[in-house]
Amino acid sequence: MKRTRILILLTLLALFHTGCVKEVYNLDKLSDRMKLSPVFAFPAAKGDLTLSDIVKPDDTVRFDNDNFIRIVLKKDSVFDLRLKDFYNFSDIASLDRGYVFGEVEFSDFTAGKSITLNTISLNFTPALRATFLSLDDGNPHDFPSFPSTNTGEHSFGPFAGFENALLSSGMLKIKVKNNLTAPLNDIKVHVYNSPDHSEVTPEVTIPSLLPGESDSISVNIAGRSIRNNMVAAIVFTGSPGASNVIVDMDQTVDVSLHGYDLEAVSGRLIVPEQVLGSPSGKDTIDLDPGTDIEIESGKILTGSLAFTAISGSPLNTTIKITLPSTSRSGTPVQENIIIPPLQTVNGSVSLNNTTADFSTDVNKPYNRLPVNYEIKVSSGGNMINFSSLDEVQLKLTMPDPDIDYLKGYFGQKTEEIEKDTIFTELDDILEKITGSFHIANPSIKLNYSNSFGIPVGITFEARGRRDATAVNLDLAPFTIDYPAFPVRDITSSFKIDKTNSKLADIVSLPPTEVSFSGSGKLNPSAPSGTRNNYVFGNSRFIASLEIEVPLELWINNLQFADTVDNFLKSDSEDDDSPLKPENMEFFRLKITASNGFPLGASLKVILYDSLTATNLHTINAPDIIKPALVDASGKVTSAVESETIIDFDKDFFSKSSQADKMIFVFTLVTSGGGTKDVKFYSDYKLNFKANLLVKPNVIF
């Protein structure tokens, strides 16, 4: 459809509308052409408009109780971080030890020998022996003296409880009792193993004994090998004799060997049940939660201490472990691990509902769980081959415990926000805009729920850029609120706005690109030596983002230009329409308004020839709508009346045939000349009326 038909339609509508018609007839030209120049006047538009007619409240647009308007954008779950996203506490505790048994105790042994006077006399001279034999008649006689006499070796054994043993410690007590009726001089005793005749003790001397008297001497036999059969070489160094005593050839000298305080390094023996003095004692389960993490205490809801025990010994072994710094129902955790000879045992110790103190070691008051262990062994009454190098291995781990809480220091771990740039794609729009505007108080609020009891320092940097102008956010580092034990969870928020940043300046550029980077750092302050961080098994950081733009701003001669094809220009030179734009005498639009908005507008319409890059004609309509008056807070106090006539004269319509483009330039300014912030409320109202006055030259 040709553009001129719009004007024809407009004229026809005017003819049927109540108005004023003025007709001019040129009678000289009736025979050829007739020219009609009527004037039409009619109302074009009128109305009452409030901001609430245009903008309805919803999730994005909010009306306060006083009808102030805010634009709010929300994004849920921008962060949803759990304990496992930061820390891995599975298998943090471990102990791997091989306990060498060392020496074991075994039972005492005792054996005695009675050496008769007859046996001793067998080593006298025949004459002296005959004298003694003659005196054995039951009557008192003088007991003859006798010289030093070697009675040879006497067997002792077999001893119970061992076949052979290399001793790390032990004593052999040699005791002699004189049952003769005459005193004995010193008695010399030298003990050997049988049958290899290896020495057990060097020769020892029992001092002289009166009749009925006994004496003993104990010899340290540590480092000696002993067998369960021994011999003792016994020498009586003589007797001074006695007067008027009974001489009985069956009278004896009793000799006994008693081994005691025996510990074997090796050997074949029966090991009675015993608790090893070493290696039984104390050890430590070490925690490895990660670099710079120091755990002081905690509670395990469910979990276990898994163990593997491997015996390299023929002994029955029981390892009793006690965790003295743990408590379950007021009692430390204990467990007996029974390991059959030369076998491997796997199992676990329950740690359900157990609290633990990892700070009892004064040299390292964190990450250490003391373990008291007691190793009990026995051969079960069986003779076994034993070596002090035998050992049992014990491995302890704590696989994937369900943590109730852990208290300590969790390091200064830093997570970087990688530098990135967002392009707003406003370039094409901003090329058409001049002037300036400023949004007073936009904000970005981080609403969060935090159950990590750790301070987290946030550094966030942003930079908006438009052409050569750049604005930094200038947000100081801040710390996320966190719960202080025994509180386990808090709900809080952090707002970025004009009080702590230049967010308003960045938004008001507006930017064509925004670059940002940052980091989050646990425990941002330097370590103080205290361990007051808490994490819980269900620790979680959940955050949502709320961007709020209150409609409080100023606009200073903000111009927006748009170029369109000239819709008034005929499509062809052959257009024979009687109503052409160049035949239009004038086209006048009168606008009256009562404006309750703190925003005014002006308009320019420019006819433009793109071939010559020339503005052919400009219609300037300043202050179509004048902004309302506002108080010091920026709220409208009264509406402002305005009247504007936009005159599209004959020259305009004449030039329209030469222009291929039309440029519309809109200029906006807020109350006060765009020098102060104004506020927008939903009850602001605009009353307006537009009247149209048209005078075409219609040629027939």
Phi, psi and omega in degrees: 000137180287146185298329183295339180293337176297316180293323178298314180298319178299319181295316181297320178297322181295326181296330181265003181257144177299124180191201182242125183241129176237122183249139177237124181244131175259098187293337180294341186247013181296329181287344184242289181227150178241134180247126180243122181236071178281160174243126182246134177228125180202154178290134182265319182197154173203160179174166172244128184228125172252160181296329179290342174289330183269317186245122178256141179293139176205201181295336183263319181257125182238141174253125175290175179301330178265014177075008174294142188258136174229142173257123185234126175245130182239143175227112181279152173054047173289333173227136172213089187248137180241173184304319184293342178287342182247320188226148175238105183261014176284137179056037179280340183252138180204150171214132179220102185230147168247119183260112177278129187295322186071209185283151174238151175278149170220173194290151174298159173227150181215140173209146181230161180217131176255119181256117183282160175299327179298316180296320179296320186291341179298342181259004175280175170291156181302324182292318181292323179296320181296324179298314180297321181295327183287337183273352183276072180235007178088359180254155179295140178213170170283127179281116184296147171286158175217153184279181177302132186226124176269114184270002179084200184257142182237135185278141175229129179126184001285146178274146178275154171098346177199157172257317176204156181200140170262120189269138168267336175203159179159157178230145174239117180264122178253120185238138179231132175239130181267107177261008178282166179269003178237151177297156174242138171289187181308145176243130180254132183231133179228121188254137180228158169282154175238135014258359187277356176059029174284146187286135173260313176226151169289172180295133179238159183239126173265123182299164183307147185234135172281165178303134181078357182269150177227158177206162182213166175216137179254135183242131176286119182248022176301139180086354180269151169264135179234155176239167184278004171234130180226161173232148178237122174275121188239129178237122172267120184281007173123178178216140178282354182081179182206161182254141171052058178229163176282132175253112183234119183293347178269356174299150189233161163244117183269129177238132179227150174243129179227113176268135182210169185050052188263128172229132185254138171279323179198172178142184175247117189200169171264122181263111177292158179301131183201153173265124181290128178293326173219125025267001179306140182162231185234146176216186183219131167272121182267138176261139176232076184279351182134166183301130174067011177265127183237106182265127184259322180200171180181176177224137179254124177286306175222142180166179182207161173255103182280141181228151169229122180240128183238122180264130173248027187229150174282002180274148166289130186233137173232125176253118176259117179252141177228131176259092190293337182261019174251162179213128173225113186056037176082005183235137176297150178289132178225156176201140172257124179253113183263126185236112175296161181305132172056036180231169178244135180235132175245147179182193181209156178245124181295135174242018181302135177053047182245131171264150183219141176249116182259017189242018187280345179277114184295335180280335177209086188280046177193159175059022179226129178244110183294146178230123170263131182228146181229124181252120181246133182228159171194160176261006178065030181081002181262150174280124183229160174271119187243147172222140179293347178274354174302147182214165171234136180257138180230124177241129179237135175222164178234083187284120169046062178289150174270106188278134167277308174200158172226135178245138179169213177233124189253027169078182180245051180297137181240131174248125183270139167268110186299140180297135182211164180228133176253128177261122187282346180059035177263006187304312183297321180291315185292336177295337182264002185244134170233175184085193184213157173214162181213123175274126193292312191213062171290156180213154173237119183245128176262109177264130186213157170242127188229124175239024168265119180275053183224130174293135179235118178270130181249129171244122181228124180241135178219150182215119176264142182224136171221114185055236183269359182263131179227142179230128175272147180295323179056045177268123179290150175305145180223163183245132177290137175295146182216155183285146175253122183307138013274359174296135187248349184205138175227155174243130184207187179204162174223131183245134172256118180210198186289343181285338183230007183199181175251036180301318181299322181292323179293313181298325186276359179307308340286156187278149171268342175209147177229119176256145183211157176198173179171189181198159172237131185232124175290142179047065186297333177284159180298146179305132183257359183091349177270156181232076184247017174282147176228136166233150181240157181300330179255022180303137184205144174239111180243130183223144172238159184244135179230116179258123184237129177237094174295138181282073175228115189199173167228148178231128183238099177050051177281118184249136176234123182248137177225139183246130180230165174293146181288105182281353178272345185281137179295151181284338181210162180286342184271006181298117181256024179297138178288347183241090179254155179304324182287346177268002180279124181288308172199163179218108190240133180241122180251124182240125172242141185212147168245105191260118175260011176264144177277042184216127177247162183219146174231161183220141169235137174241122186240128170275131191227133175258109185287338180290320180258358182054049186236135170279113185275326182199145181229131171251123184250123179237081181287150174051050172306316175230125178270143181289150179289166178275144183232160176269188184296335180276352180095006180268141182295133177256329178201151178284161180239133179274144177212151177222128184225136174246124177255115188253107174267091189277183183297323180297322179299312182292330178294316181287338183297334179288343181263343185266136176263349181227156171234134180248125175255124179244114179258135179238129180242143176211140179270170182303145181082017178073021179072030182249357181218157180287138175237157183244149180248129180240152186291343182264007174298145187226146175234120172255128184217158176211135179236128176246143184245130176238120186233134173229099177266157169256101183263116183253129179250000000 
